[in-house]
């Protein structure tokens, strides 16, 4: 069932596990993630970036597809549809389209403007029963053309944004989007600990979950991270499985060119990746 992410993340923080946000890009992605969540009896957050929303034909299309699948595939675990790195305007578009959760990324605004816009969006989202994530300090790497260097957020600024009533908070702790470079310095657990001490019960979010070593993920969860975003890893798994299928010439055997056959190995690869992450995050059996 479609729910806001607030409750599932409160439970995750209290239970010392994390819920995965897996970004969706099309029907295969969505179906693979929902079926895996059901099989693992795990709550799940479907992340939709502005670029992916446009690619899939608009936010209403995404909501229609997800709601249809939840019903037709008998998905009973809690599912949230979440706008990832939303601009001010797109937050409103997603509220209108029926998203159950939004992220307002005001990290590029001066802190006063970030505070003003976040305050307004918190009131609007909560009035509609929708959860809201905010961001402090940019997350490194590239996401839809937004490039950041993997900086660490200022814990005092985090507290300022947390006090506005957001449901969960993304704070830069040296994490980056995409593949991690060879010279990556790792996560700053000091920053994470300082942020948690000021924000208390508030669930924290780790963006750029692809490529962070398992022991770092576990440590981050122990320090208050209750939501971890995964996108690149599913894309890489899907691409590798599809490449293997085509390089083996299977698309030229019988009706191997049929998209249902052509995309099946990639679909299974996404399922395997999501299951592995749910096990690592500790969300299996928590629905």
N, C-alpha and C positions, 0 to 999 in steps of 0.2 A: 504494500500500500504506500501511496505517496504521502510523505510526512516532512515536516521541517527537520533540519538536522540538529536542532537545539537539544532535544531529549536524548538522542542516541549518543551525542558527544559528551553530555553531562555524565551519562552512565559509563562511557568509555574512560573518562578521566578518573571517575571514582573507582573503576575496576582495574585501572592501570593497563589498559590495552588501547589500541587506536583503531579508528574506522578508516578504511581506505577511500579516498576520492579517486575514482578511475575516470579519466576523461573519455567522452564518447565522440566518435567521428562519423558514424553511420549506423545502419541497422545491425550489421554484424557485430560491431563493437558493443552496442547496447544489449543485444540479445545474449552475447557471450558473458557479459558482466552480470546481468540479472540472473541468468541460469546458474552461474557459479555461486553467486551470493545465496541463492535458494539452496543449492546443494550443500554449501558450507554452513547454512543457517546463520548467516552473518548480515548485520545491517550494512548498507552500502550507500555511497554518495556518487551520483553520476555528474561529473564535471563537464560543463559546456563553456568553451571559450567563445569570445565574440566571433572569431574567425570560423570556428566549427559550427556555430549557430547559423551563420550565413551560408556556409557550405551545405548544411542539411536542409536548407530551404526556409529558414526562419525559426524563431523561438516557439511559435505555436505548433509548427510541424513536429518539433522535438517533444513538446509536452504531449501531443496527440499520440505519437509513436510510443513513448514510454508508458503512458496510461493504458494504451491498447495492449501492450505486451504484459504489463502487470496483471491485467484481467485475463487475457487469453493463455498466458503461460502459468497461471495460478501462482503468482509470486506473492508470498505472504510475509516475507521479511520486510523490515522498514527500508524504504527507498526515498532518497531525497534527490531532486534535480537542482543543481547548484550552478549559478553563473560564476565562472572562474575569471578573476581579474577584470571585473566589470567597471566600465566607465560610469559616470553619474547618469548619463542618458540611457545607457543600456540596462542599468539597474531598474529603471522605471519600465522599460520595454518588457523585461522579464517578469516583473511583478504583474504587469498587465496580461502577459501570456500564460500565467499560471505556474511559474516556477515555485518550488517550495522553499528555496534557499537562494541567497544572493551573496556575492562578494563585491564590496565596493573597494576598489584599489585607488585610494587617494594619496598613495605614498609619494607621488610626484608633485603634489600641491604643497605650498607652505603649510606648516602644522596648523595654523589658525583656520585656514580654508578647509583642510582635511577634517578638522573637528566640526566645523559648521555643516559641511555636506554630510558627514557621517551621522551627526545628530538628527538631521532631517530624514535621512534614509532609515535610520533605526526606528523612528516613530512610525513612518509609513509601512515598513516591513512588518513590524510587530502588530500593527493594527490589522494586518491581513493574515496573521499567523505564520509569517514567513521568517526564517532565521537569517541572520546577517553576519558576515565575516568582514573584518577590516584588516588593512595591512599597514605596518609601520616599518620603515627601512626597506629599501628595494631588495628583491630576490635577484640573485645574479643570473647570468645567461640571457637567453632570448626567449620571449613568449609573445607571439603575434606582433613582432617588431619592436617590443619594449625590451631594451637591453639594460641589464644591471650588472654590477660587478661582484655580487656576493658579499655585500657589506653586512655589518651587524647593527641591529636596531638599538636605539637608546632606550634602556628600560624605563626611564622617567616618561618618555613620550608614549611608550606602550601603556603605561598606567593611565595616562591622560585619555587615550583612545578607549581603553578597557572600561573606564568609568562612564563612558557615554551609553553603556548598555548593550554593546555588541555581544553576540552569542559566542563567538570564538574569534581568536586573533592570530593573524599570520605575522610573524616577526622574523626578519632576516637574521640568521645566526651563522652566516657563511655558506648557506646552501645555494645552489644554482639550478636553473632549469636546463634540461637537455643532458648531454653526456658530460661527465666531469673531466676536466683537463688533468694531465699527469701531475701537474704541480699544485693541485688543489690542497689547501691547508687543513681541510676537515671542518667539522662543525665546532662552533664555539659553545661548549657546555657551560662555561662561566656566564656568558651572556644569557643563555637559556635559563639557568638557575636564578640569575638576578631578576629576569623578567617574571618568572613564576612567583618569586618571593613577593613581588609587588602586585601581581594580578590574582594571586590566590587560586580560587576554584575555577577560574576561567579556562576553558579548554584552549590549548595552543595548537597551531597548525604548522606542519612542516611541508613547505613546497619543494618541488624538485626531488622527489623521493627516489627517482631512478639513479642507481649507481652509488647510493650511500651504503657502506658496509653494514651487514646485519647487526653487528654489536653496537654500532653507533645508533642505529634505529632503535634498538632495545633500550639504550641509555637515554635517548631523547624521550621515549615513552615514559620511562621512570621519572623524568623531570617535567612531566606535565603535558607532553604532546599527545593529543587525542585524535588528530586527523592528519593523515599523510597522503599527499597528492602523488599519483603515479600516472604518467602519460607516455613519455618516450619509450619506456620499457615494453609496453604493449605494442607500440608502433614497430619497434625493432623486431619483436617476436613474430608479429604478423608478416612483416616484410621478408624475414628469413624463411619462414615456412612457405610463403607464396613463391619465392625465388626457387626454392628446392623443387617444388611441384613442377614449375615451368622448365627448369633446367633438366629435370628427369624426363621431359617430353610428355608428361601425363596429360597436358592440355590437348595433345594431338591424338590421344587414344580414345576411340569411341566418342562419347559426348563429353570428354574431359574439359572442353571449352565452356560448358554450361557454368554460369557464375556460381550456381549452388555447389558445383564440384570444385571449381577453381578457387573459391574463397574458403572452402571447408578446412583445409590445413591451417590457414591463418586464423580462422575462427577458433579452432582447437588450441592453437598456440596462445591466443589471448586468454582463453579459459585457464590454461595451465599456469600462465603468469599471474593471473588474478588470484588463483587458489594459493599459489606460493606466497604471495604478498599477504593475503588474509591470515595465513598460518603464522607468518613472521610478525604481523601486527597484533596477533592474539584475539582477533574478532570472530574466529570460528566458534559457532555454538552460542554466540551472544545475542542473537536476534530475539 
